[in-house]
Amino acid sequence: MIEELIDKKSGFDITSKSALSHQEDPFTSRSHAAMLAKNDVPYSHKKVADNYTVIKKIYKFQAVQSRITPVDKELLSKYDFSTLEFTTAKQMYDELALLQDWSTSKDTELKADADRIMEIRAKELKFIDANCYATISNEIYKGYVALAHYFEEISKFKS
């Protein structure tokens, strides 16, 4: 039993599959997004995710709005968030957890800002998907991948 686990563990990338899983198991590095999706996801997040998923399936991002506006950047910087191109996956997962909490807050201004930030993030992701690249092509800044996984997990329209 132990030898079998050791053999399985040494033959693959640890970030993509668990040593205790079988070949057909869907466990992947997307587990953070899946765990976040298991929380009580606010309706506003689901609405944005559904919108993103439908547009991705139907239009394939052929007609996309321009980049985010300076007002959008100002809102992100108000809460010390970077643009999506400069966000790591860990930062994005932390940000998503914060936005989930803020979206269920009793403070109406914080709730409205959290919902607006989620819309800004979707707009940034659509732009990145439409252009098939991030302006910073670096292995570290993969926040947009984490956001896409989160949207896929919470959307009722599976891609």
Secondary structure, 3 states (H helix, E strand, C coil): CHHHHHHHHHCCCCCCCCCCCCCCCCCCCCHHHHHHHHCCCCHHHHHHHHHHHHHHHHCCCCCCCCCCCHHHHHHHHHCCCCCHHHCCHHHHHHHHHHHHHHHCCCCHHHHHHHHHHHHHHHHHHHHHHHHCCCCCCCCCCCHHHHHHHHHHHHCCCCC
